[in-house]
Every structure is written in C-alpha cells, then in structure tokens.
Amino acid sequence: MADTTVKVDSETRDRLAALAEANGQSLRAYLATLAMEEQNQLRLRHATTYFRDAVGRPGLADAFAEAFPDDAPAGTGRTAA
C-alpha cells in the first residue's frame, strides 16, 4: 500500500499523536484503527435505522411468533410450546 500525506494543523496533529501514544499505538496505526472504528459506527447506525424500521412494521411480532413458536420473546405474553 502506498503512503499518502494528509495535511492537518499542528494542534490537530499533536492531539492525534497524544491519543495514539495513550493507546500505545503509532500515529499511523491509531489513524487506521480510528478509520475502521468510524466506518463500523456508520454501518451500525445504518443497520440500526433499518432494524428500527423493520421491527416497527405492524404484525412483525405476531409473524415471528407464528414462524418460531418455540422462540417467543420473553415478556410478550406468549409461551413457548
């Protein structure tokens, strides 16, 4: 993988370097980790949006209970067969 230069102001560079050191990482490794974590958070936010939309659909709980009668969620008033 080729190296790239990213220009940031010295205050930002110093903050990133301090965070990297506090995490026991080089600045390069810290930025790579930070990028992966941010990408994962973005994906999680998207997944959460889709999940909330799906579980908000009318009849979903009843359809689940019918499809998986032995796996009814606790507290629904439904009992496993």
Phi, psi and omega per residue, in radians:
M1 nan 2.349 -3.131
A2 -1.382 2.567 3.082
D3 -1.392 2.675 3.106
T4 -2.363 2.601 3.081
T5 -1.779 2.301 3.065
V6 -2.052 2.218 -3.115
K7 -1.668 2.179 3.048
V8 -2.347 2.820 3.111
D9 -1.216 2.809 -3.029
S10 -1.136 -0.560 3.114
E11 -1.124 -0.769 3.104
T12 -1.124 -0.771 3.106
R13 -1.007 -0.780 -3.121
D14 -1.146 -0.691 3.100
R15 -1.121 -0.775 3.120
L16 -1.112 -0.724 3.129
A17 -1.110 -0.699 3.119
A18 -1.149 -0.716 3.098
L19 -1.129 -0.732 3.111
A20 -1.063 -0.812 -3.136
E21 -1.089 -0.726 3.133
A22 -1.098 -0.471 3.111
N23 -1.650 0.087 3.117
G24 1.187 0.558 -3.094
Q25 -2.188 2.748 2.948
S26 -1.259 2.828 3.107
L27 -1.063 -0.701 3.118
R28 -1.045 -0.838 -3.125
A29 -1.166 -0.697 3.134
Y30 -1.083 -0.784 -3.142
L31 -1.133 -0.650 3.095
A32 -1.125 -0.770 3.114
T33 -1.114 -0.771 3.137
L34 -1.053 -0.743 3.128
A35 -1.109 -0.755 3.113
M36 -1.116 -0.765 -3.139
E37 -1.097 -0.722 3.117
E38 -1.151 -0.686 3.099
Q39 -1.113 -0.724 3.103
N40 -1.117 -0.700 3.118
Q41 -1.118 -0.702 3.100
L42 -1.078 -0.804 3.117
R43 -1.091 -0.697 3.124
L44 -1.132 -0.714 3.089
R45 -1.074 -0.741 3.101
H46 -1.114 -0.785 -3.140
A47 -1.087 -0.682 3.125
T48 -1.100 -0.726 3.109
T49 -1.062 -0.826 3.133
Y50 -1.132 -0.695 3.128
F51 -1.099 -0.830 -3.137
R52 -1.072 -0.659 3.097
D53 -1.122 -0.771 -3.095
A54 -1.148 -0.815 -3.086
V55 -1.285 -0.266 3.096
G56 -1.467 -0.087 -3.131
R57 -1.257 2.347 3.132
P58 -1.028 2.389 3.058
G59 1.496 -0.050 -3.094
L60 -1.092 -0.810 -3.117
A61 -1.077 -0.725 3.126
D62 -1.173 -0.696 3.109
A63 -1.118 -0.700 3.105
F64 -1.109 -0.802 -3.126
A65 -1.061 -0.671 3.111
E66 -1.213 -0.724 -3.100
A67 -1.270 -0.575 -3.084
F68 -2.305 1.215 -3.039
P69 -1.067 -0.458 -3.134
D70 -1.472 -0.075 -3.064
D71 -2.090 0.494 -3.120
A72 -1.062 2.353 3.129
P73 -1.070 2.550 3.105
A74 -1.114 2.535 3.066
G75 1.440 0.150 -3.133
T76 -1.641 -0.127 -3.066
G77 1.491 -0.147 3.105
R78 -1.579 2.556 3.115
T79 -2.006 2.578 3.085
A80 -1.219 2.528 -3.109
A81 -1.246 nan nan
